[in-house]
Amino acid sequence: RIHNFWPAMDGTDKDLGWEDVGGRGVAGRPAVGGSIEGNNISDAVTSAMMNQFARELTTNSLSLWPQFVQTTRRYFNVHHGYVLRKILWQLIPFHSAKSKSTDGELGGEKDWTVRVFEGLEVDIKEPDLYIPTMGFVTYVVLYGMVRGVQEDFSPEVLSATISSTLVILILELAVMKGALFMSGAVNTSTLDLFALLGYKFLYLSLHLGLGLLWGHGAKPSGFIYSVLTLGLAVSCGVALWQALRNLARMQPAHGQECVSDMHQICIKVLPLLQACVCWFLMPSWPKTAATQEVVVAATTAAASILSGNASAV
């Protein structure tokens, strides 16, 4: 007579899936200790481990999602007035003399361009993720339009642009995070840096849109265009410098004043790196000669069609 030597299982063991291990060990009809019973136990253990792994993965994923939403919520808590003011500040990134609105008073006058989160007014230099996200989407679309003007557009251009740009952005984020960490700014938030680096897509979108309008499909040129593009590059670097210089989270931690000189050098070099990345992300404009050939060919074709219609009449 075979006795059941498996101990009784509580609710926790059953939830983990270990009830299959004991059940299969005593139900086997072949000889006790045979290969078939050993295979059953091995399969049961493997199944229980896989079920537990899947359960933990699902539980952790569901628990991380609310935390992610709560963390990124303040970066997307914007409105139209703030977006307009923020874009203007990004173009003219100098100290704003605007005083804060009245806080904590009933009937106090509120500014429609002020960004407020959890009852506190947010400084204009604080980063957000709405403008960088919209700038990134606009940049990808305008990049595709430039390639379309060159008659070199395909759906793969958009996917290649997105993937290559994200890779460059991640590499730039790693470099900036490491540089600030070595300069003493150990409390720098990764999302803050990601948002600050994402503002360059606003300048790239303005640059591409200005080039398409100025050059009429050809390579834009001219003194005014050069001044405007230079102004965009300077604004991009100065805005990043202002944020790195004034935000408290970007400063060296207390007790690390010895690295302040290195931090000052770092916040001046990183904006220059940003300008270089912007230049690298710009597409190549079509040559004027090629565009003129297209115009001449189109004019000749239209003239031949009109002359053929006239002779037919």
Secondary structure as a PSIPRED ss2 file (coil, helix, strand):
# PSIPRED VFORMAT (PSIPRED V4.0)

   1 R C   1.000  0.000  0.000
   2 I C   1.000  0.000  0.000
   3 H C   1.000  0.000  0.000
   4 N C   1.000  0.000  0.000
   5 F C   1.000  0.000  0.000
   6 W C   1.000  0.000  0.000
   7 P C   1.000  0.000  0.000
   8 A C   1.000  0.000  0.000
   9 M C   1.000  0.000  0.000
  10 D C   1.000  0.000  0.000
  11 G H   0.000  1.000  0.000
  12 T H   0.000  1.000  0.000
  13 D H   0.000  1.000  0.000
  14 K H   0.000  1.000  0.000
  15 D H   0.000  1.000  0.000
  16 L H   0.000  1.000  0.000
  17 G C   1.000  0.000  0.000
  18 W C   1.000  0.000  0.000
  19 E H   0.000  1.000  0.000
  20 D H   0.000  1.000  0.000
  21 V H   0.000  1.000  0.000
  22 G H   0.000  1.000  0.000
  23 G H   0.000  1.000  0.000
  24 R H   0.000  1.000  0.000
  25 G H   0.000  1.000  0.000
  26 V H   0.000  1.000  0.000
  27 A C   1.000  0.000  0.000
  28 G C   1.000  0.000  0.000
  29 R C   1.000  0.000  0.000
  30 P C   1.000  0.000  0.000
  31 A C   1.000  0.000  0.000
  32 V C   1.000  0.000  0.000
  33 G C   1.000  0.000  0.000
  34 G C   1.000  0.000  0.000
  35 S H   0.000  1.000  0.000
  36 I H   0.000  1.000  0.000
  37 E H   0.000  1.000  0.000
  38 G H   0.000  1.000  0.000
  39 N H   0.000  1.000  0.000
  40 N H   0.000  1.000  0.000
  41 I H   0.000  1.000  0.000
  42 S H   0.000  1.000  0.000
  43 D H   0.000  1.000  0.000
  44 A H   0.000  1.000  0.000
  45 V H   0.000  1.000  0.000
  46 T H   0.000  1.000  0.000
  47 S H   0.000  1.000  0.000
  48 A H   0.000  1.000  0.000
  49 M H   0.000  1.000  0.000
  50 M H   0.000  1.000  0.000
  51 N H   0.000  1.000  0.000
  52 Q H   0.000  1.000  0.000
  53 F H   0.000  1.000  0.000
  54 A H   0.000  1.000  0.000
  55 R H   0.000  1.000  0.000
  56 E H   0.000  1.000  0.000
  57 L H   0.000  1.000  0.000
  58 T H   0.000  1.000  0.000
  59 T H   0.000  1.000  0.000
  60 N H   0.000  1.000  0.000
  61 S H   0.000  1.000  0.000
  62 L H   0.000  1.000  0.000
  63 S H   0.000  1.000  0.000
  64 L H   0.000  1.000  0.000
  65 W H   0.000  1.000  0.000
  66 P H   0.000  1.000  0.000
  67 Q H   0.000  1.000  0.000
  68 F H   0.000  1.000  0.000
  69 V H   0.000  1.000  0.000
  70 Q H   0.000  1.000  0.000
  71 T H   0.000  1.000  0.000
  72 T H   0.000  1.000  0.000
  73 R H   0.000  1.000  0.000
  74 R C   1.000  0.000  0.000
  75 Y C   1.000  0.000  0.000
  76 F C   1.000  0.000  0.000
  77 N C   1.000  0.000  0.000
  78 V C   1.000  0.000  0.000
  79 H C   1.000  0.000  0.000
  80 H H   0.000  1.000  0.000
  81 G H   0.000  1.000  0.000
  82 Y H   0.000  1.000  0.000
  83 V H   0.000  1.000  0.000
  84 L H   0.000  1.000  0.000
  85 R H   0.000  1.000  0.000
  86 K H   0.000  1.000  0.000
  87 I H   0.000  1.000  0.000
  88 L H   0.000  1.000  0.000
  89 W H   0.000  1.000  0.000
  90 Q H   0.000  1.000  0.000
  91 L H   0.000  1.000  0.000
  92 I C   1.000  0.000  0.000
  93 P C   1.000  0.000  0.000
  94 F C   1.000  0.000  0.000
  95 H C   1.000  0.000  0.000
  96 S C   1.000  0.000  0.000
  97 A C   1.000  0.000  0.000
  98 K C   1.000  0.000  0.000
  99 S C   1.000  0.000  0.000
 100 K C   1.000  0.000  0.000
 101 S C   1.000  0.000  0.000
 102 T C   1.000  0.000  0.000
 103 D C   1.000  0.000  0.000
 104 G C   1.000  0.000  0.000
 105 E C   1.000  0.000  0.000
 106 L C   1.000  0.000  0.000
 107 G C   1.000  0.000  0.000
 108 G C   1.000  0.000  0.000
 109 E C   1.000  0.000  0.000
 110 K C   1.000  0.000  0.000
 111 D C   1.000  0.000  0.000
 112 W C   1.000  0.000  0.000
 113 T C   1.000  0.000  0.000
 114 V C   1.000  0.000  0.000
 115 R E   0.000  0.000  1.000
 116 V E   0.000  0.000  1.000
 117 F E   0.000  0.000  1.000
 118 E C   1.000  0.000  0.000
 119 G C   1.000  0.000  0.000
 120 L E   0.000  0.000  1.000
 121 E E   0.000  0.000  1.000
 122 V E   0.000  0.000  1.000
 123 D C   1.000  0.000  0.000
 124 I C   1.000  0.000  0.000
 125 K C   1.000  0.000  0.000
 126 E C   1.000  0.000  0.000
 127 P C   1.000  0.000  0.000
 128 D C   1.000  0.000  0.000
 129 L C   1.000  0.000  0.000
 130 Y H   0.000  1.000  0.000
 131 I H   0.000  1.000  0.000
 132 P H   0.000  1.000  0.000
 133 T H   0.000  1.000  0.000
 134 M H   0.000  1.000  0.000
 135 G H   0.000  1.000  0.000
 136 F H   0.000  1.000  0.000
 137 V H   0.000  1.000  0.000
 138 T H   0.000  1.000  0.000
 139 Y H   0.000  1.000  0.000
 140 V H   0.000  1.000  0.000
 141 V H   0.000  1.000  0.000
 142 L H   0.000  1.000  0.000
 143 Y H   0.000  1.000  0.000
 144 G H   0.000  1.000  0.000
 145 M H   0.000  1.000  0.000
 146 V H   0.000  1.000  0.000
 147 R H   0.000  1.000  0.000
 148 G H   0.000  1.000  0.000
 149 V H   0.000  1.000  0.000
 150 Q C   1.000  0.000  0.000
 151 E C   1.000  0.000  0.000
 152 D C   1.000  0.000  0.000
 153 F C   1.000  0.000  0.000
 154 S C   1.000  0.000  0.000
 155 P H   0.000  1.000  0.000
 156 E H   0.000  1.000  0.000
 157 V H   0.000  1.000  0.000
 158 L H   0.000  1.000  0.000
 159 S H   0.000  1.000  0.000
 160 A H   0.000  1.000  0.000
 161 T H   0.000  1.000  0.000
 162 I H   0.000  1.000  0.000
 163 S H   0.000  1.000  0.000
 164 S H   0.000  1.000  0.000
 165 T H   0.000  1.000  0.000
 166 L H   0.000  1.000  0.000
 167 V H   0.000  1.000  0.000
 168 I H   0.000  1.000  0.000
 169 L H   0.000  1.000  0.000
 170 I H   0.000  1.000  0.000
 171 L H   0.000  1.000  0.000
 172 E H   0.000  1.000  0.000
 173 L H   0.000  1.000  0.000
 174 A H   0.000  1.000  0.000
 175 V H   0.000  1.000  0.000
 176 M H   0.000  1.000  0.000
 177 K H   0.000  1.000  0.000
 178 G H   0.000  1.000  0.000
 179 A H   0.000  1.000  0.000
 180 L H   0.000  1.000  0.000
 181 F H   0.000  1.000  0.000
 182 M H   0.000  1.000  0.000
 183 S C   1.000  0.000  0.000
 184 G C   1.000  0.000  0.000
 185 A C   1.000  0.000  0.000
 186 V C   1.000  0.000  0.000
 187 N C   1.000  0.000  0.000
 188 T C   1.000  0.000  0.000
 189 S C   1.000  0.000  0.000
 190 T H   0.000  1.000  0.000
 191 L H   0.000  1.000  0.000
 192 D H   0.000  1.000  0.000
 193 L H   0.000  1.000  0.000
 194 F H   0.000  1.000  0.000
 195 A H   0.000  1.000  0.000
 196 L H   0.000  1.000  0.000
 197 L H   0.000  1.000  0.000
 198 G H   0.000  1.000  0.000
 199 Y C   1.000  0.000  0.000
 200 K H   0.000  1.000  0.000
 201 F H   0.000  1.000  0.000
 202 L H   0.000  1.000  0.000
 203 Y H   0.000  1.000  0.000
 204 L H   0.000  1.000  0.000
 205 S H   0.000  1.000  0.000
 206 L H   0.000  1.000  0.000
 207 H H   0.000  1.000  0.000
 208 L H   0.000  1.000  0.000
 209 G H   0.000  1.000  0.000
 210 L H   0.000  1.000  0.000
 211 G H   0.000  1.000  0.000
 212 L H   0.000  1.000  0.000
 213 L H   0.000  1.000  0.000
 214 W H   0.000  1.000  0.000
 215 G H   0.000  1.000  0.000
 216 H C   1.000  0.000  0.000
 217 G C   1.000  0.000  0.000
 218 A C   1.000  0.000  0.000
 219 K C   1.000  0.000  0.000
 220 P C   1.000  0.000  0.000
 221 S C   1.000  0.000  0.000
 222 G C   1.000  0.000  0.000
 223 F H   0.000  1.000  0.000
 224 I H   0.000  1.000  0.000
 225 Y H   0.000  1.000  0.000
 226 S H   0.000  1.000  0.000
 227 V H   0.000  1.000  0.000
 228 L H   0.000  1.000  0.000
 229 T H   0.000  1.000  0.000
 230 L H   0.000  1.000  0.000
 231 G H   0.000  1.000  0.000
 232 L H   0.000  1.000  0.000
 233 A H   0.000  1.000  0.000
 234 V H   0.000  1.000  0.000
 235 S H   0.000  1.000  0.000
 236 C H   0.000  1.000  0.000
 237 G H   0.000  1.000  0.000
 238 V H   0.000  1.000  0.000
 239 A H   0.000  1.000  0.000
 240 L H   0.000  1.000  0.000
 241 W H   0.000  1.000  0.000
 242 Q H   0.000  1.000  0.000
 243 A H   0.000  1.000  0.000
 244 L H   0.000  1.000  0.000
 245 R H   0.000  1.000  0.000
 246 N H   0.000  1.000  0.000
 247 L C   1.000  0.000  0.000
 248 A H   0.000  1.000  0.000
 249 R H   0.000  1.000  0.000
 250 M H   0.000  1.000  0.000
 251 Q C   1.000  0.000  0.000
 252 P C   1.000  0.000  0.000
 253 A C   1.000  0.000  0.000
 254 H C   1.000  0.000  0.000
 255 G C   1.000  0.000  0.000
 256 Q C   1.000  0.000  0.000
 257 E H   0.000  1.000  0.000
 258 C H   0.000  1.000  0.000
 259 V H   0.000  1.000  0.000
 260 S H   0.000  1.000  0.000
 261 D H   0.000  1.000  0.000
 262 M H   0.000  1.000  0.000
 263 H H   0.000  1.000  0.000
 264 Q H   0.000  1.000  0.000
 265 I H   0.000  1.000  0.000
 266 C H   0.000  1.000  0.000
 267 I H   0.000  1.000  0.000
 268 K H   0.000  1.000  0.000
 269 V H   0.000  1.000  0.000
 270 L H   0.000  1.000  0.000
 271 P H   0.000  1.000  0.000
 272 L H   0.000  1.000  0.000
 273 L H   0.000  1.000  0.000
 274 Q H   0.000  1.000  0.000
 275 A H   0.000  1.000  0.000
 276 C H   0.000  1.000  0.000
 277 V H   0.000  1.000  0.000
 278 C H   0.000  1.000  0.000
 279 W H   0.000  1.000  0.000
 280 F H   0.000  1.000  0.000
 281 L H   0.000  1.000  0.000
 282 M C   1.000  0.000  0.000
 283 P C   1.000  0.000  0.000
 284 S C   1.000  0.000  0.000
 285 W C   1.000  0.000  0.000
 286 P C   1.000  0.000  0.000
 287 K C   1.000  0.000  0.000
 288 T H   0.000  1.000  0.000
 289 A H   0.000  1.000  0.000
 290 A H   0.000  1.000  0.000
 291 T H   0.000  1.000  0.000
 292 Q H   0.000  1.000  0.000
 293 E H   0.000  1.000  0.000
 294 V H   0.000  1.000  0.000
 295 V H   0.000  1.000  0.000
 296 V H   0.000  1.000  0.000
 297 A H   0.000  1.000  0.000
 298 A H   0.000  1.000  0.000
 299 T H   0.000  1.000  0.000
 300 T H   0.000  1.000  0.000
 301 A H   0.000  1.000  0.000
 302 A H   0.000  1.000  0.000
 303 A H   0.000  1.000  0.000
 304 S H   0.000  1.000  0.000
 305 I H   0.000  1.000  0.000
 306 L H   0.000  1.000  0.000
 307 S H   0.000  1.000  0.000
 308 G H   0.000  1.000  0.000
 309 N H   0.000  1.000  0.000
 310 A H   0.000  1.000  0.000
 311 S H   0.000  1.000  0.000
 312 A H   0.000  1.000  0.000
 313 V C   1.000  0.000  0.000
